[in-house]
Amino acid sequence: MKAVAAVVALIAVVAGGARAWKLSQDQGAGTGFVSGNGRIEAVEIDIASKLPGRLAEVLVAEGDQVEAGQVLARMDASALRAQRTEALAREQQARDAVAGAEAQVAMRRSDLAAAAALRVQRESELDAARRRLARSTVLAQAGAATLQELDDDRARVDGARATLAAAAAQIEAARAAVAAAQAQVVQGRSAVEAAVATTARIDADLRDEVLVAPRAGRVQYRVAEAGEVLGAGGKVLNMIDLKDVYMTFFVPETAAGRIALGTEVRLVLDTAPGFVVPAAVSYVASSAQFTPKSVETASERQKLMFRVKAQVDRRLLERYPDQVKAGVPGVARIRIDPARPWPAALALRGMP
């Protein structure tokens, strides 16, 4: 009995696998093909304000074709323009401060040079006083000069030393003043750089107040109207890229393993069943979706479904931009057996 049960179970597993493989084949195209249902999708782009503010004007309507870089809307930038005027004034003020600090440096250097010259003079006076003292000492010892004269010459030497010390202190003070003035110059230049950076930031914000199309496409929705106050990131328009159109569909695990990137796909849309749209596989999921994480039997393994993305030929999209519609349902057929020719029903005849 156990042997009979095992045989029955084996037959059931084989029959389940065969049935699943049969279901995975596209009966409309024949063996060697697999199909999946999906909808035409396109890359959507939200045109939004970077900064909070009032929407000044919207220059496009729903359904308009726009080019990359085209101006779509403008935000009210009067407050930013006032900030820019203030920033420019601060920049000029900082530059003036730098000019004043540089003038102070020149003045302090002149004071330093004067102090250095005075020191030379005081050194000469000290040298003369010492020479006179030396002569007075000799004369006093010989009785040719009085002690008063000797004392006066000694006092002159002491006074010259003090004067020289004062001149040296003036030099140090002048050097400190030069260093302080140079620090003011550095500080002023930093203030100029900060003011320039502020102006550049405001200029960037002003450019962002003009909303442009990042790429060519079609406007789908006007989300906001002129006069509305928007927050940061507030949506103004929604557009789609007509050159980045694809269909997403699902295929069973038995077929997903045989689909490579770049595999040719033929799409047939419900709205135009007599025309075949060329596409190519641009993505195959690496893991199954909406299926159990673990499976126990071969029949359950056949239930695994993988998401596939087929990119529509860009050249065709460029030829017929007005006929591209997102959301249109259809069927995607993939040839998983390269030896099988495409049936006549899927021959490429172009688009209307």
C-alpha positions in Angstrom: 0.0 0.0 0.0 2.9 2.4 0.8 4.4 1.8 -2.6 1.1 2.5 -4.4 0.7 5.7 -2.4 4.2 6.8 -3.3 3.5 6.2 -7.0 0.2 8.1 -6.8 1.9 11.0 -5.1 4.7 11.1 -7.7 2.2 11.1 -10.5 0.3 14.0 -8.8 3.5 16.1 -8.5 4.5 15.5 -12.1 0.9 16.3 -13.3 0.9 19.5 -11.3 4.2 20.6 -12.7 3.1 19.9 -16.2 -0.1 21.8 -15.7 1.7 24.8 -14.3 4.2 24.8 -17.2 1.4 24.6 -19.6 -0.4 27.6 -18.0 2.9 29.6 -18.2 3.0 29.3 -21.9 1.2 31.8 -24.1 -1.4 29.9 -25.8 -1.9 32.7 -28.3 1.6 32.7 -29.5 2.3 29.0 -29.1 5.0 27.1 -27.2 8.3 28.9 -26.5 6.5 32.1 -25.5 5.2 33.4 -22.2 2.9 36.3 -21.6 1.7 38.5 -18.8 -1.0 41.2 -18.3 0.0 44.7 -17.4 -0.5 48.4 -18.0 1.6 51.0 -19.8 3.4 53.2 -17.3 5.7 56.2 -17.6 8.1 57.9 -15.3 6.2 60.6 -13.4 7.8 63.8 -12.2 6.4 66.2 -9.7 7.2 69.9 -10.3 7.3 71.4 -6.8 8.5 74.6 -5.1 11.7 74.3 -3.1 10.9 77.1 -0.7 7.6 78.2 0.8 5.9 81.1 -0.9 3.1 82.3 -3.1 2.7 80.9 -6.6 2.9 83.8 -9.0 2.0 82.2 -12.3 1.5 78.8 -14.1 2.5 78.9 -17.8 1.3 75.5 -19.0 -2.0 73.6 -19.1 -2.8 70.0 -18.6 -1.9 68.0 -21.7 0.8 70.4 -22.9 4.0 68.9 -24.4 7.0 70.6 -22.8 10.7 70.5 -23.5 13.6 70.1 -21.1 14.4 73.4 -19.5 11.1 75.1 -20.5 9.7 77.4 -17.8 6.5 76.0 -16.4 5.7 78.2 -13.4 7.1 81.0 -11.3 7.0 81.7 -7.6 6.7 85.2 -6.1 10.3 86.1 -5.4 9.9 89.7 -4.2 11.1 88.8 -0.7 14.2 87.0 -2.0 15.0 90.0 -4.2 14.9 92.3 -1.2 17.1 89.9 0.7 19.6 89.9 -2.2 19.7 93.7 -2.1 20.4 93.6 1.6 23.1 90.9 1.1 24.8 93.0 -1.6 24.8 96.0 0.8 26.4 93.9 3.5 29.0 92.6 0.9 29.9 96.2 0.0 30.1 97.1 3.7 32.5 94.3 4.3 34.6 95.3 1.4 34.8 98.8 2.7 35.8 97.5 6.1 38.6 95.5 4.4 39.8 98.7 2.7 39.8 100.5 6.0 41.7 97.7 7.7 44.3 97.7 4.9 44.8 101.4 5.3 45.2 100.9 9.1 47.9 98.3 8.3 49.8 100.8 6.1 49.5 103.4 8.8 50.7 101.1 11.6 53.6 100.0 9.4 54.5 103.7 8.9 54.4 104.1 12.7 56.7 101.1 13.1 59.2 102.5 10.6 59.2 105.9 12.5 59.7 104.0 15.8 62.6 102.1 14.3 64.2 105.4 13.1 63.7 107.0 16.5 65.4 104.0 18.1 68.5 104.5 15.8 68.5 108.1 16.9 68.3 107.2 20.6 71.1 104.6 20.2 73.3 107.4 18.6 72.5 109.7 21.5 73.4 107.0 24.0 76.7 106.3 22.3 77.6 110.0 22.3 76.7 110.2 26.0 78.9 107.3 26.8 81.8 108.8 24.9 81.4 112.1 26.8 81.2 110.2 30.1 84.4 108.4 29.2 86.2 111.7 28.5 84.8 113.3 31.6 86.0 110.4 33.7 89.5 110.8 32.4 89.5 114.6 32.9 88.0 114.2 36.4 90.8 111.8 37.4 93.4 114.3 36.1 91.7 117.1 37.9 90.7 118.9 34.7 87.0 118.5 35.2 84.8 118.9 38.2 82.8 116.1 39.8 79.6 118.0 38.9 80.5 117.7 35.2 81.2 114.0 35.7 77.8 113.5 37.4 76.0 115.4 34.7 77.6 113.2 32.0 76.5 110.1 33.9 73.0 111.4 34.2 73.0 112.0 30.4 74.0 108.3 29.8 71.2 107.1 32.1 68.7 109.4 30.4 69.8 108.1 26.9 69.4 104.5 28.1 65.9 105.3 29.3 65.1 107.1 26.0 66.4 104.1 24.1 64.3 101.7 26.1 61.2 103.9 25.4 62.0 103.8 21.7 62.3 100.0 21.8 58.9 99.8 23.6 57.4 102.0 20.9 58.7 99.6 18.2 57.0 96.7 20.0 53.8 98.6 20.3 53.9 99.5 16.6 54.4 95.9 15.7 51.5 94.9 17.8 49.4 97.5 16.1 50.4 96.2 12.7 49.4 92.6 13.7 46.1 93.9 15.0 45.4 95.7 11.8 46.3 92.7 9.7 43.9 90.6 11.8 41.2 93.1 11.0 42.0 92.7 7.3 41.6 88.9 7.6 38.4 89.3 9.6 37.1 91.7 7.0 38.0 89.4 4.1 36.1 86.6 5.9 33.1 88.8 6.2 33.3 89.5 2.5 33.4 85.8 1.7 30.4 85.2 3.9 28.5 88.0 2.3 29.4 86.7 -1.2 28.2 83.2 -0.1 25.0 84.7 1.2 24.4 86.4 -2.1 25.2 83.2 -4.1 22.7 81.3 -1.9 20.0 83.8 -2.5 20.8 83.7 -6.2 20.3 80.0 -6.1 17.0 80.4 -4.3 15.9 82.9 -6.9 16.7 80.4 -9.7 14.7 77.8 -7.9 11.8 80.1 -7.8 11.5 79.6 -11.6 10.1 76.1 -12.0 11.4 74.4 -15.2 10.9 71.0 -16.8 13.8 68.7 -15.9 13.1 66.7 -19.1 10.8 66.6 -22.0 7.3 65.3 -21.3 3.7 66.0 -21.0 1.9 67.8 -18.3 -0.7 65.6 -16.6 -2.1 67.7 -13.8 -2.1 71.2 -12.5 -2.1 70.7 -8.8 -1.9 74.4 -7.8 -3.0 77.7 -9.3 -1.6 81.2 -9.3 -2.1 83.0 -6.0 -2.0 79.9 -3.8 0.5 79.8 -0.9 2.6 76.7 -1.0 4.9 75.1 1.6 8.4 73.8 1.0 8.0 71.0 -1.6 4.5 72.1 -2.5 3.4 70.4 -5.8 2.5 72.7 -8.7 2.4 70.3 -11.6 2.7 66.6 -12.4 4.3 65.5 -15.7 5.3 62.3 -17.4 8.4 61.5 -19.4 7.1 60.2 -22.8 10.5 58.8 -23.6 10.6 56.5 -20.6 7.6 54.3 -21.0 7.3 50.7 -19.9 5.0 47.9 -19.0 5.2 45.9 -15.7 3.8 42.4 -15.6 4.4 39.1 -13.9 5.5 35.7 -15.1 5.8 32.4 -13.3 9.1 31.1 -11.9 9.5 28.5 -14.6 9.7 31.3 -17.2 11.5 34.0 -15.1 14.6 31.9 -15.0 14.9 31.9 -18.8 14.4 35.7 -19.3 17.5 37.8 -19.6 17.8 41.5 -19.7 17.4 42.8 -23.2 15.1 40.0 -24.2 12.7 41.1 -27.0 9.1 41.7 -25.9 6.0 42.4 -28.1 3.2 44.4 -26.5 -0.4 44.4 -27.6 -2.6 47.1 -26.1 -6.3 46.7 -25.5 -7.0 50.0 -27.2 -5.1 49.0 -30.4 -5.2 45.2 -30.7 -4.2 45.3 -34.3 -0.8 46.9 -33.6 2.3 45.4 -32.0 4.6 47.6 -29.9 8.3 46.6 -29.7 9.9 46.5 -26.2 12.8 44.9 -24.4 13.2 43.5 -20.9 14.9 46.1 -18.7 14.3 44.5 -15.3 13.6 41.0 -13.8 12.9 40.7 -10.1 15.5 38.7 -8.2 12.9 37.3 -5.8 9.3 36.2 -6.1 6.4 38.5 -5.1 3.0 38.0 -3.5 3.9 34.3 -2.9 4.8 32.2 0.1 8.4 32.7 1.5 9.0 28.9 1.6 7.4 26.1 -0.4 7.2 22.4 0.2 6.1 20.8 -3.1 6.9 21.2 -6.8 3.3 22.3 -7.5 3.7 25.2 -5.0 7.0 26.2 -6.6 5.1 26.7 -9.8 3.0 29.4 -8.2 6.0 31.7 -7.7 5.6 34.9 -9.8 8.3 37.3 -10.7 7.9 41.0 -11.7 9.3 41.9 -15.2 9.6 45.3 -16.7 9.6 45.8 -20.5 10.9 49.2 -21.8 9.2 50.5 -24.9 11.5 51.3 -27.8 12.4 55.0 -27.4 12.6 55.5 -31.2 8.9 54.5 -31.5 8.0 56.9 -28.6 9.8 59.8 -30.3 7.8 59.1 -33.5 4.4 59.0 -31.8 4.5 61.2 -28.7 0.9 62.3 -28.9 -0.3 58.7 -28.9 1.5 57.6 -25.7 -1.0 57.1 -22.9 -0.2 55.9 -19.4 -2.5 53.4 -17.8 -3.5 51.6 -20.9 -3.8 47.8 -20.3 -2.4 45.2 -22.5 -0.6 41.9 -22.9 3.2 41.5 -23.0 4.6 38.4 -24.8 8.2 37.2 -24.4 10.0 34.7 -26.6 11.9 32.5 -24.1 12.9 30.0 -26.9 15.1 31.9 -29.4 14.6 29.1 -32.0 10.9 29.8 -32.2 9.9 32.5 -34.8 7.4 35.2 -33.8 3.9 34.3 -35.1 2.4 36.5 -37.9 0.0 38.0 -35.4 2.9 39.6 -33.5 4.7 40.9 -36.5 5.9 44.5 -36.2 3.8 46.8 -38.4 4.3 50.1 -36.6 1.8 52.3 -34.9 -1.1 54.3 -36.3 
